[in-house]
């Protein structure tokens, strides 16, 4: 399973950037199908998985969701 890139921003920011990127890319190509799932994991974090050809997984701390 592919993962996010280590580089600037929180996991939430990286997840949102990846979602926007995948939607724009799909629109350019004229077709797409994505699956987006979320589950609560240890320490009340959220595991967000985007399947868009390959999978991108983000673990988002609950504190990041309060902003």
N, CA, C, O and CB atoms as a CASP TS submission, in Angstrom:
PFRMAT TS
TARGET T0000
AUTHOR 0000-0000-0000
METHOD Language model
MODEL 1
PARENT N/A
ATOM      1  N   UNK     1       0.835  -1.152   0.000  1.00  0.00           N
ATOM      2  CA  UNK     1       0.000   0.000   0.000  1.00  0.00           C
ATOM      3  C   UNK     1       0.888   1.225   0.000  1.00  0.00           C
ATOM      4  O   UNK     1       1.801   1.316   0.820  1.00  0.00           O
ATOM      5  CB  UNK     1      -0.954  -0.008   1.192  1.00  0.00           C
ATOM      6  N   UNK     2       0.648   2.180  -0.901  1.00  0.00           N
ATOM      7  CA  UNK     2       1.429   3.400  -0.950  1.00  0.00           C
ATOM      8  C   UNK     2       1.128   4.262   0.254  1.00  0.00           C
ATOM      9  O   UNK     2       0.116   4.060   0.926  1.00  0.00           O
ATOM     10  CB  UNK     2       1.155   4.167  -2.236  1.00  0.00           C
ATOM     11  N   UNK     3       1.974   5.199   0.530  1.00  0.00           N
ATOM     12  CA  UNK     3       1.748   6.064   1.682  1.00  0.00           C
ATOM     13  C   UNK     3       1.983   7.506   1.277  1.00  0.00           C
ATOM     14  O   UNK     3       2.414   7.804   0.163  1.00  0.00           O
ATOM     15  CB  UNK     3       2.666   5.671   2.865  1.00  0.00           C
ATOM     16  N   UNK     4       1.687   8.383   2.211  1.00  0.00           N
ATOM     17  CA  UNK     4       1.890   9.793   1.956  1.00  0.00           C
ATOM     18  C   UNK     4       3.375  10.114   1.950  1.00  0.00           C
ATOM     19  O   UNK     4       4.203   9.326   2.406  1.00  0.00           O
ATOM     20  CB  UNK     4       1.161  10.639   2.996  1.00  0.00           C
ATOM     21  N   UNK     5       3.684  11.267   1.433  1.00  0.00           N
ATOM     22  CA  UNK     5       5.079  11.713   1.403  1.00  0.00           C
ATOM     23  C   UNK     5       5.375  12.449   2.692  1.00  0.00           C
ATOM     24  O   UNK     5       4.527  13.172   3.215  1.00  0.00           O
ATOM     25  CB  UNK     5       5.363  12.621   0.168  1.00  0.00           C
ATOM     26  N   UNK     6       6.576  12.265   3.201  1.00  0.00           N
ATOM     27  CA  UNK     6       7.006  13.054   4.353  1.00  0.00           C
ATOM     28  C   UNK     6       7.451  14.400   3.826  1.00  0.00           C
ATOM     29  O   UNK     6       8.395  14.490   3.042  1.00  0.00           O
ATOM     30  CB  UNK     6       8.157  12.343   5.160  1.00  0.00           C
ATOM     31  N   UNK     7       6.796  15.404   4.242  1.00  0.00           N
ATOM     32  CA  UNK     7       7.126  16.744   3.805  1.00  0.00           C
ATOM     33  C   UNK     7       6.080  17.662   4.387  1.00  0.00           C
ATOM     34  O   UNK     7       5.002  17.187   4.746  1.00  0.00           O
ATOM     35  CB  UNK     7       7.190  16.854   2.249  1.00  0.00           C
ATOM     36  N   UNK     8       6.322  18.883   4.495  1.00  0.00           N
ATOM     37  CA  UNK     8       5.520  19.889   5.146  1.00  0.00           C
ATOM     38  C   UNK     8       4.062  19.598   5.430  1.00  0.00           C
ATOM     39  O   UNK     8       3.387  18.878   4.694  1.00  0.00           O
ATOM     40  CB  UNK     8       5.577  21.040   4.372  1.00  0.00           C
ATOM     41  N   UNK     9       3.609  20.171   6.503  1.00  0.00           N
ATOM     42  CA  UNK     9       2.203  20.116   6.855  1.00  0.00           C
ATOM     43  C   UNK     9       1.817  18.922   7.692  1.00  0.00           C
ATOM     44  O   UNK     9       2.528  17.920   7.769  1.00  0.00           O
ATOM     45  CB  UNK     9       1.395  20.124   5.636  1.00  0.00           C
ATOM     46  N   UNK    10       0.661  19.063   8.320  1.00  0.00           N
ATOM     47  CA  UNK    10       0.129  17.991   9.144  1.00  0.00           C
ATOM     48  C   UNK    10      -0.409  16.870   8.244  1.00  0.00           C
ATOM     49  O   UNK    10      -0.544  17.034   7.031  1.00  0.00           O
ATOM     50  CB  UNK    10      -0.983  18.525  10.088  1.00  0.00           C
ATOM     51  N   UNK    11      -0.707  15.752   8.862  1.00  0.00           N
ATOM     52  CA  UNK    11      -1.299  14.644   8.109  1.00  0.00           C
ATOM     53  C   UNK    11      -2.632  15.073   7.496  1.00  0.00           C
ATOM     54  O   UNK    11      -2.958  14.658   6.383  1.00  0.00           O
ATOM     55  CB  UNK    11      -1.498  13.411   9.021  1.00  0.00           C
ATOM     56  N   UNK    12      -3.406  15.895   8.206  1.00  0.00           N
ATOM     57  CA  UNK    12      -4.673  16.385   7.673  1.00  0.00           C
ATOM     58  C   UNK    12      -4.429  17.250   6.441  1.00  0.00           C
ATOM     59  O   UNK    12      -5.115  17.102   5.430  1.00  0.00           O
ATOM     60  CB  UNK    12      -5.442  17.182   8.745  1.00  0.00           C
ATOM     61  N   UNK    13      -3.450  18.154   6.524  1.00  0.00           N
ATOM     62  CA  UNK    13      -3.111  18.998   5.371  1.00  0.00           C
ATOM     63  C   UNK    13      -2.663  18.149   4.190  1.00  0.00           C
ATOM     64  O   UNK    13      -3.078  18.391   3.057  1.00  0.00           O
ATOM     65  CB  UNK    13      -2.011  20.004   5.743  1.00  0.00           C
ATOM     66  N   UNK    14      -1.818  17.158   4.449  1.00  0.00           N
ATOM     67  CA  UNK    14      -1.334  16.290   3.375  1.00  0.00           C
ATOM     68  C   UNK    14      -2.475  15.502   2.755  1.00  0.00           C
ATOM     69  O   UNK    14      -2.517  15.330   1.537  1.00  0.00           O
ATOM     70  CB  UNK    14      -0.263  15.335   3.899  1.00  0.00           C
ATOM     71  N   UNK    15      -3.404  15.019   3.582  1.00  0.00           N
ATOM     72  CA  UNK    15      -4.549  14.262   3.066  1.00  0.00           C
ATOM     73  C   UNK    15      -5.415  15.141   2.175  1.00  0.00           C
ATOM     74  O   UNK    15      -5.835  14.717   1.098  1.00  0.00           O
ATOM     75  CB  UNK    15      -5.388  13.689   4.223  1.00  0.00           C
ATOM     76  N   UNK    16      -5.682  16.363   2.621  1.00  0.00           N
ATOM     77  CA  UNK    16      -6.515  17.271   1.829  1.00  0.00           C
ATOM     78  C   UNK    16      -5.830  17.625   0.499  1.00  0.00           C
ATOM     79  O   UNK    16      -6.484  17.692  -0.541  1.00  0.00           O
ATOM     80  CB  UNK    16      -6.819  18.557   2.633  1.00  0.00           C
ATOM     81  N   UNK    17      -4.529  17.847   0.541  1.00  0.00           N
ATOM     82  CA  UNK    17      -3.790  18.145  -0.691  1.00  0.00           C
ATOM     83  C   UNK    17      -3.859  16.962  -1.658  1.00  0.00           C
ATOM     84  O   UNK    17      -4.026  17.158  -2.862  1.00  0.00           O
ATOM     85  CB  UNK    17      -2.315  18.487  -0.371  1.00  0.00           C
ATOM     86  N   UNK    18      -3.732  15.739  -1.141  1.00  0.00           N
ATOM     87  CA  UNK    18      -3.790  14.543  -1.980  1.00  0.00           C
ATOM     88  C   UNK    18      -5.175  14.393  -2.601  1.00  0.00           C
ATOM     89  O   UNK    18      -5.293  14.062  -3.781  1.00  0.00           O
ATOM     90  CB  UNK    18      -3.433  13.287  -1.161  1.00  0.00           C
ATOM     91  N   UNK    19      -6.234  14.636  -1.809  1.00  0.00           N
ATOM     92  CA  UNK    19      -7.609  14.547  -2.335  1.00  0.00           C
ATOM     93  C   UNK    19      -7.815  15.524  -3.482  1.00  0.00           C
ATOM     94  O   UNK    19      -8.329  15.157  -4.539  1.00  0.00           O
ATOM     95  CB  UNK    19      -8.636  14.824  -1.220  1.00  0.00           C
ATOM     96  N   UNK    20      -7.412  16.770  -3.266  1.00  0.00           N
ATOM     97  CA  UNK    20      -7.565  17.790  -4.310  1.00  0.00           C
ATOM     98  C   UNK    20      -6.767  17.396  -5.552  1.00  0.00           C
ATOM     99  O   UNK    20      -7.262  17.510  -6.673  1.00  0.00           O
ATOM    100  CB  UNK    20      -7.105  19.181  -3.791  1.00  0.00           C
ATOM    101  N   UNK    21      -5.539  16.935  -5.354  1.00  0.00           N
ATOM    102  CA  UNK    21      -4.691  16.518  -6.481  1.00  0.00           C
ATOM    103  C   UNK    21      -5.359  15.402  -7.293  1.00  0.00           C
ATOM    104  O   UNK    21      -5.412  15.467  -8.521  1.00  0.00           O
ATOM    105  CB  UNK    21      -3.311  16.044  -5.968  1.00  0.00           C
ATOM    106  N   UNK    22      -5.866  14.383  -6.599  1.00  0.00           N
ATOM    107  CA  UNK    22      -6.475  13.243  -7.292  1.00  0.00           C
ATOM    108  C   UNK    22      -7.737  13.642  -8.050  1.00  0.00           C
ATOM    109  O   UNK    22      -7.966  13.164  -9.161  1.00  0.00           O
ATOM    110  CB  UNK    22      -6.802  12.140  -6.296  1.00  0.00           C
ATOM    111  N   UNK    23      -8.561  14.515  -7.461  1.00  0.00           N
ATOM    112  CA  UNK    23      -9.784  14.961  -8.147  1.00  0.00           C
ATOM    113  C   UNK    23      -9.420  15.777  -9.388  1.00  0.00           C
ATOM    114  O   UNK    23      -9.983  15.558 -10.461  1.00  0.00           O
ATOM    115  CB  UNK    23     -10.679  15.804  -7.190  1.00  0.00           C
ATOM    116  N   UNK    24      -8.486  16.711  -9.247  1.00  0.00           N
ATOM    117  CA  UNK    24      -8.081  17.514 -10.410  1.00  0.00           C
ATOM    118  C   UNK    24      -7.492  16.634 -11.507  1.00  0.00           C
ATOM    119  O   UNK    24      -7.784  16.826 -12.688  1.00  0.00           O
ATOM    120  CB  UNK    24      -7.060  18.585  -9.993  1.00  0.00           C
ATOM    121  N   UNK    25      -6.660  15.666 -11.112  1.00  0.00           N
ATOM    122  CA  UNK    25      -6.061  14.760 -12.090  1.00  0.00           C
ATOM    123  C   UNK    25      -7.137  13.940 -12.794  1.00  0.00           C
ATOM    124  O   UNK    25      -7.087  13.768 -14.012  1.00  0.00           O
ATOM    125  CB  UNK    25      -5.045  13.829 -11.410  1.00  0.00           C
ATOM    126  N   UNK    26      -8.103  13.438 -12.041  1.00  0.00           N
ATOM    127  CA  UNK    26      -9.200  12.679 -12.630  1.00  0.00           C
ATOM    128  C   UNK    26     -10.028  13.513 -13.588  1.00  0.00           C
ATOM    129  O   UNK    26     -10.427  13.032 -14.649  1.00  0.00           O
ATOM    130  CB  UNK    26     -10.086  12.126 -11.547  1.00  0.00           C
ATOM    131  N   UNK    27     -10.289  14.758 -13.223  1.00  0.00           N
ATOM    132  CA  UNK    27     -11.051  15.645 -14.107  1.00  0.00           C
ATOM    133  C   UNK    27     -10.303  15.922 -15.408  1.00  0.00           C
ATOM    134  O   UNK    27     -10.908  15.987 -16.479  1.00  0.00           O
ATOM    135  CB  UNK    27     -11.358  16.962 -13.397  1.00  0.00           C
ATOM    136  N   UNK    28      -8.982  16.085 -15.308  1.00  0.00           N
ATOM    137  CA  UNK    28      -8.175  16.294 -16.525  1.00  0.00           C
ATOM    138  C   UNK    28      -8.277  15.097 -17.461  1.00  0.00           C
ATOM    139  O   UNK    28      -8.362  15.256 -18.678  1.00  0.00           O
ATOM    140  CB  UNK    28      -6.698  16.548 -16.161  1.00  0.00           C
ATOM    141  N   UNK    29      -8.268  13.893 -16.882  1.00  0.00           N
ATOM    142  CA  UNK    29      -8.341  12.675 -17.691  1.00  0.00           C
ATOM    143  C   UNK    29      -9.757  12.389 -18.172  1.00  0.00           C
ATOM    144  O   UNK    29      -9.949  11.661 -19.146  1.00  0.00           O
ATOM    145  CB  UNK    29      -7.823  11.490 -16.898  1.00  0.00           C
ATOM    146  N   UNK    30     -10.742  12.957 -17.497  1.00  0.00           N
ATOM    147  CA  UNK    30     -12.123  12.788 -17.921  1.00  0.00           C
ATOM    148  C   UNK    30     -12.837  11.617 -17.270  1.00  0.00           C
ATOM    149  O   UNK    30     -13.994  11.347 -17.595  1.00  0.00           O
ATOM    150  CB  UNK    30     -12.167  12.624 -19.387  1.00  0.00           C
ATOM    151  N   UNK    31     -12.185  10.924 -16.369  1.00  0.00           N
ATOM    152  CA  UNK    31     -12.837   9.820 -15.660  1.00  0.00           C
ATOM    153  C   UNK    31     -12.056   9.512 -14.396  1.00  0.00           C
ATOM    154  O   UNK    31     -10.844   9.715 -14.333  1.00  0.00           O
ATOM    155  CB  UNK    31     -12.945   8.556 -16.559  1.00  0.00           C
ATOM    156  N   UNK    32     -12.768   9.019 -13.390  1.00  0.00           N
ATOM    157  CA  UNK    32     -12.099   8.537 -12.184  1.00  0.00           C
ATOM    158  C   UNK    32     -13.090   7.801 -11.301  1.00  0.00           C
ATOM    159  O   UNK    32     -14.304   7.978 -11.399  1.00  0.00           O
ATOM    160  CB  UNK    32     -11.452   9.703 -11.412  1.00  0.00           C
ATOM    161  N   UNK    33     -12.533   6.977 -10.443  1.00  0.00           N
ATOM    162  CA  UNK    33     -13.302   6.301  -9.409  1.00  0.00           C
ATOM    163  C   UNK    33     -12.391   6.159  -8.196  1.00  0.00           C
ATOM    164  O   UNK    33     -11.302   5.591  -8.280  1.00  0.00           O
ATOM    165  CB  UNK    33     -13.839   4.903  -9.899  1.00  0.00           C
ATOM    166  N   UNK    34     -12.850   6.675  -7.090  1.00  0.00           N
ATOM    167  CA  UNK    34     -12.067   6.655  -5.871  1.00  0.00           C
ATOM    168  C   UNK    34     -12.871   6.013  -4.750  1.00  0.00           C
ATOM    169  O   UNK    34     -14.102   6.036  -4.759  1.00  0.00           O
ATOM    170  CB  UNK    34     -11.630   8.074  -5.483  1.00  0.00           C
ATOM    171  N   UNK    35     -12.168   5.445  -3.794  1.00  0.00           N
ATOM    172  CA  UNK    35     -12.781   4.962  -2.563  1.00  0.00           C
ATOM    173  C   UNK    35     -12.075   5.666  -1.414  1.00  0.00           C
ATOM    174  O   UNK    35     -10.846   5.691  -1.347  1.00  0.00           O
ATOM    175  CB  UNK    35     -12.684   3.390  -2.431  1.00  0.00           C
ATOM    176  N   UNK    36     -12.865   6.236  -0.514  1.00  0.00           N
ATOM    177  CA  UNK    36     -12.325   6.947   0.636  1.00  0.00           C
ATOM    178  C   UNK    36     -12.939   6.332   1.883  1.00  0.00           C
ATOM    179  O   UNK    36     -14.161   6.294   2.031  1.00  0.00           O
ATOM    180  CB  UNK    36     -12.616   8.488   0.555  1.00  0.00           C
ATOM    181  N   UNK    37     -12.081   5.847   2.783  1.00  0.00           N
ATOM    182  CA  UNK    37     -12.560   5.245   4.024  1.00  0.00           C
ATOM    183  C   UNK    37     -11.871   5.900   5.213  1.00  0.00           C
ATOM    184  O   UNK    37     -10.781   6.460   5.096  1.00  0.00           O
ATOM    185  CB  UNK    37     -12.313   3.719   4.028  1.00  0.00           C
ATOM    186  N   UNK    38     -12.541   5.816   6.366  1.00  0.00           N
ATOM    187  CA  UNK    38     -11.979   6.365   7.594  1.00  0.00           C
ATOM    188  C   UNK    38     -12.329   5.428   8.741  1.00  0.00           C
ATOM    189  O   UNK    38     -13.440   4.901   8.812  1.00  0.00           O
ATOM    190  CB  UNK    38     -12.507   7.809   7.866  1.00  0.00           C
ATOM    191  N   UNK    39     -11.367   5.226   9.640  1.00  0.00           N
ATOM    192  CA  UNK    39     -11.598   4.425  10.835  1.00  0.00           C
ATOM    193  C   UNK    39     -10.820   5.030  11.991  1.00  0.00           C
ATOM    194  O   UNK    39      -9.789   5.673  11.794  1.00  0.00           O
ATOM    195  CB  UNK    39     -11.188   2.946  10.606  1.00  0.00           C
ATOM    196  N   UNK    40     -11.328   4.816  13.207  1.00  0.00           N
ATOM    197  CA  UNK    40     -10.634   5.278  14.405  1.00  0.00           C
ATOM    198  C   UNK    40      -9.644   4.200  14.823  1.00  0.00           C
ATOM    199  O   UNK    40      -9.999   3.027  14.932  1.00  0.00           O
ATOM    200  CB  UNK    40     -11.640   5.601  15.563  1.00  0.00           C
ATOM    201  N   UNK    41      -8.398   4.606  15.056  1.00  0.00           N
ATOM    202  CA  UNK    41      -7.341   3.683  15.465  1.00  0.00           C
ATOM    203  C   UNK    41      -6.798   4.123  16.821  1.00  0.00           C
ATOM    204  O   UNK    41      -7.371   5.004  17.461  1.00  0.00           O
ATOM    205  CB  UNK    41      -6.201   3.627  14.401  1.00  0.00           C
ATOM    206  N   UNK    42      -5.715   3.525  17.257  1.00  0.00           N
ATOM    207  CA  UNK    42      -5.161   3.806  18.591  1.00  0.00           C
ATOM    208  C   UNK    42      -5.019   5.300  18.872  1.00  0.00           C
ATOM    209  O   UNK    42      -4.792   6.108  17.972  1.00  0.00           O
ATOM    210  CB  UNK    42      -3.807   3.137  18.737  1.00  0.00           C
ATOM    211  N   UNK    43      -5.158   5.630  20.138  1.00  0.00           N
ATOM    212  CA  UNK    43      -5.039   7.012  20.620  1.00  0.00           C
ATOM    213  C   UNK    43      -6.048   7.940  19.953  1.00  0.00           C
ATOM    214  O   UNK    43      -5.800   9.137  19.809  1.00  0.00           O
ATOM    215  CB  UNK    43      -3.629   7.533  20.377  1.00  0.00           C
ATOM    216  N   UNK    44      -7.196   7.378  19.544  1.00  0.00           N
ATOM    217  CA  UNK    44      -8.295   8.147  18.938  1.00  0.00           C
ATOM    218  C   UNK    44      -7.875   8.885  17.666  1.00  0.00           C
ATOM    219  O   UNK    44      -8.463   9.910  17.320  1.00  0.00           O
ATOM    220  CB  UNK    44      -8.837   9.146  19.941  1.00  0.00           C
ATOM    221  N   UNK    45      -6.868   8.371  16.976  1.00  0.00           N
ATOM    222  CA  UNK    45      -6.463   8.933  15.692  1.00  0.00           C
ATOM    223  C   UNK    45      -7.405   8.402  14.621  1.00  0.00           C
ATOM    224  O   UNK    45      -8.080   7.391  14.820  1.00  0.00           O
ATOM    225  CB  UNK    45      -4.975   8.583  15.357  1.00  0.00           C
ATOM    226  N   UNK    46      -7.446   9.087  13.492  1.00  0.00           N
ATOM    227  CA  UNK    46      -8.256   8.652  12.356  1.00  0.00           C
ATOM    228  C   UNK    46      -7.335   8.163  11.257  1.00  0.00           C
ATOM    229  O   UNK    46      -6.389   8.853  10.878  1.00  0.00           O
ATOM    230  CB  UNK    46      -9.169   9.798  11.840  1.00  0.00           C
ATOM    231  N   UNK    47      -7.610   6.975  10.745  1.00  0.00           N
ATOM    232  CA  UNK    47      -6.858   6.460   9.603  1.00  0.00           C
ATOM    233  C   UNK    47      -7.724   6.689   8.374  1.00  0.00           C
ATOM    234  O   UNK    47      -8.786   6.084   8.225  1.00  0.00           O
ATOM    235  CB  UNK    47      -6.483   4.928   9.779  1.00  0.00           C
ATOM    236  N   UNK    48      -7.260   7.566   7.502  1.00  0.00           N
ATOM    237  CA  UNK    48      -7.949   7.903   6.267  1.00  0.00           C
ATOM    238  C   UNK    48      -7.224   7.210   5.127  1.00  0.00           C
ATOM    239  O   UNK    48      -6.014   7.369   4.972  1.00  0.00           O
ATOM    240  CB  UNK    48      -8.010   9.450   6.046  1.00  0.00           C
ATOM    241  N   UNK    49      -7.952   6.443   4.331  1.00  0.00           N
ATOM    242  CA  UNK    49      -7.345   5.736   3.206  1.00  0.00           C
ATOM    243  C   UNK    49      -8.058   6.139   1.924  1.00  0.00           C
ATOM    244  O   UNK    49      -9.276   6.006   1.813  1.00  0.00           O
ATOM    245  CB  UNK    49      -7.406   4.197   3.410  1.00  0.00           C
ATOM    246  N   UNK    50      -7.295   6.627   0.966  1.00  0.00           N
ATOM    247  CA  UNK    50      -7.798   6.995  -0.350  1.00  0.00           C
ATOM    248  C   UNK    50      -7.264   5.977  -1.347  1.00  0.00           C
ATOM    249  O   UNK    50      -6.053   5.838  -1.519  1.00  0.00           O
ATOM    250  CB  UNK    50      -7.377   8.456  -0.743  1.00  0.00           C
ATOM    251  N   UNK    51      -8.173   5.268  -2.000  1.00  0.00           N
ATOM    252  CA  UNK    51      -7.767   4.335  -3.051  1.00  0.00           C
ATOM    253  C   UNK    51      -8.099   4.985  -4.388  1.00  0.00           C
ATOM    254  O   UNK    51      -9.261   5.172  -4.747  1.00  0.00           O
ATOM    255  CB  UNK    51      -8.482   2.934  -2.898  1.00  0.00           C
ATOM    256  N   UNK    52      -7.044   5.318  -5.101  1.00  0.00           N
ATOM    257  CA  UNK    52      -7.167   5.999  -6.387  1.00  0.00           C
ATOM    258  C   UNK    52      -6.080   5.431  -7.296  1.00  0.00           C
ATOM    259  O   UNK    52      -5.072   6.088  -7.554  1.00  0.00           O
ATOM    260  CB  UNK    52      -7.036   7.573  -6.234  1.00  0.00           C
ATOM    261  N   UNK    53      -6.287   4.232  -7.769  1.00  0.00           N
ATOM    262  CA  UNK    53      -5.238   3.530  -8.506  1.00  0.00           C
ATOM    263  C   UNK    53      -4.330   2.850  -7.509  1.00  0.00           C
ATOM    264  O   UNK    53      -4.314   1.624  -7.406  1.00  0.00           O
ATOM    265  CB  UNK    53      -4.435   4.498  -9.419  1.00  0.00           C
ATOM    266  N   UNK    54      -3.579   3.638  -6.782  1.00  0.00           N
ATOM    267  CA  UNK    54      -2.820   3.102  -5.657  1.00  0.00           C
ATOM    268  C   UNK    54      -3.379   3.735  -4.388  1.00  0.00           C
ATOM    269  O   UNK    54      -4.111   4.722  -4.462  1.00  0.00           O
ATOM    270  CB  UNK    54      -1.275   3.383  -5.809  1.00  0.00           C
ATOM    271  N   UNK    55      -3.050   3.189  -3.247  1.00  0.00           N
ATOM    272  CA  UNK    55      -3.615   3.676  -1.991  1.00  0.00           C
ATOM    273  C   UNK    55      -2.695   4.680  -1.317  1.00  0.00           C
ATOM    274  O   UNK    55      -1.470   4.560  -1.360  1.00  0.00           O
ATOM    275  CB  UNK    55      -3.889   2.514  -1.052  1.00  0.00           C
ATOM    276  N   UNK    56      -3.312   5.665  -0.697  1.00  0.00           N
ATOM    277  CA  UNK    56      -2.616   6.671   0.091  1.00  0.00           C
ATOM    278  C   UNK    56      -3.256   6.635   1.471  1.00  0.00           C
ATOM    279  O   UNK    56      -4.477   6.731   1.594  1.00  0.00           O
ATOM    280  CB  UNK    56      -2.702   8.116  -0.568  1.00  0.00           C
ATOM    281  N   UNK    57      -2.446   6.499   2.501  1.00  0.00           N
ATOM    282  CA  UNK    57      -2.976   6.366   3.853  1.00  0.00           C
ATOM    283  C   UNK    57      -2.409   7.460   4.741  1.00  0.00           C
ATOM    284  O   UNK    57      -1.218   7.765   4.692  1.00  0.00           O
ATOM    285  CB  UNK    57      -2.652   4.979   4.436  1.00  0.00           C
ATOM    286  N   UNK    58      -3.283   8.049   5.556  1.00  0.00           N
ATOM    287  CA  UNK    58      -2.918   9.139   6.450  1.00  0.00           C
ATOM    288  C   UNK    58      -3.458   8.818   7.835  1.00  0.00           C
ATOM    289  O   UNK    58      -4.599   8.373   7.957  1.00  0.00           O
ATOM    290  CB  UNK    58      -3.465  10.507   5.934  1.00  0.00           C
ATOM    291  N   UNK    59      -2.669   9.032   8.878  1.00  0.00           N
ATOM    292  CA  UNK    59      -3.124   8.862  10.253  1.00  0.00           C
ATOM    293  C   UNK    59      -3.164  10.244  10.882  1.00  0.00           C
ATOM    294  O   UNK    59      -2.132  10.888  11.070  1.00  0.00           O
ATOM    295  CB  UNK    59      -2.191   7.884  11.064  1.00  0.00           C
ATOM    296  N   UNK    60      -4.370  10.687  11.203  1.00  0.00           N
ATOM    297  CA  UNK    60      -4.606  12.069  11.624  1.00  0.00           C
ATOM    298  C   UNK    60      -4.930  12.110  13.121  1.00  0.00           C
ATOM    299  O   UNK    60      -5.918  11.514  13.551  1.00  0.00           O
ATOM    300  CB  UNK    60      -5.760  12.706  10.799  1.00  0.00           C
ATOM    301  N   UNK    61      -4.113  12.803  13.914  1.00  0.00           N
ATOM    302  CA  UNK    61      -4.398  12.925  15.345  1.00  0.00           C
ATOM    303  C   UNK    61      -5.717  13.669  15.571  1.00  0.00           C
ATOM    304  O   UNK    61      -6.053  14.582  14.817  1.00  0.00           O
ATOM    305  CB  UNK    61      -3.242  13.656  16.064  1.00  0.00           C
ATOM    306  N   UNK    62      -6.456  13.280  16.599  1.00  0.00           N
ATOM    307  CA  UNK    62      -7.752  13.896  16.893  1.00  0.00           C
ATOM    308  C   UNK    62      -7.608  15.409  17.096  1.00  0.00           C
ATOM    309  O   UNK    62      -8.493  16.168  16.702  1.00  0.00           O
ATOM    310  CB  UNK    62      -8.380  13.248  18.146  1.00  0.00           C
ATOM    311  N   UNK    63      -6.522  15.848  17.697  1.00  0.00           N
ATOM    312  CA  UNK    63      -6.308  17.278  17.927  1.00  0.00           C
ATOM    313  C   UNK    63      -6.311  18.078  16.629  1.00  0.00           C
ATOM    314  O   UNK    63      -6.732  19.235  16.627  1.00  0.00           O
ATOM    315  CB  UNK    63      -4.997  17.497  18.657  1.00  0.00           C
ATOM    316  N   UNK    64      -5.854  17.494  15.533  1.00  0.00           N
ATOM    317  CA  UNK    64      -5.853  18.195  14.245  1.00  0.00           C
ATOM    318  C   UNK    64      -7.264  18.421  13.726  1.00  0.00           C
ATOM    319  O   UNK    64      -7.473  19.291  12.881  1.00  0.00           O
ATOM    320  CB  UNK    64      -5.048  17.412  13.217  1.00  0.00           C
ATOM    321  N   UNK    65      -8.227  17.666  14.207  1.00  0.00           N
ATOM    322  CA  UNK    65      -9.601  17.792  13.725  1.00  0.00           C
ATOM    323  C   UNK    65     -10.358  18.903  14.435  1.00  0.00           C
ATOM    324  O   UNK    65     -11.459  19.261  14.016  1.00  0.00           O
ATOM    325  CB  UNK    65     -10.337  16.482  13.900  1.00  0.00           C
ATOM    326  N   UNK    66      -9.798  19.447  15.489  1.00  0.00           N
ATOM    327  CA  UNK    66     -10.478  20.476  16.272  1.00  0.00           C
ATOM    328  C   UNK    66     -10.280  21.874  15.717  1.00  0.00           C
ATOM    329  O   UNK    66     -10.921  22.818  16.180  1.00  0.00           O
ATOM    330  CB  UNK    66     -10.002  20.434  17.690  1.00  0.00           C
ATOM    331  N   UNK    67      -9.405  22.025  14.736  1.00  0.00           N
ATOM    332  CA  UNK    67      -9.116  23.358  14.167  1.00  0.00           C
ATOM    333  C   UNK    67     -10.152  23.769  13.182  1.00  0.00           C
ATOM    334  O   UNK    67     -10.064  24.857  12.612  1.00  0.00           O
ATOM    335  CB  UNK    67      -7.764  23.384  13.502  1.00  0.00           C
TER
END
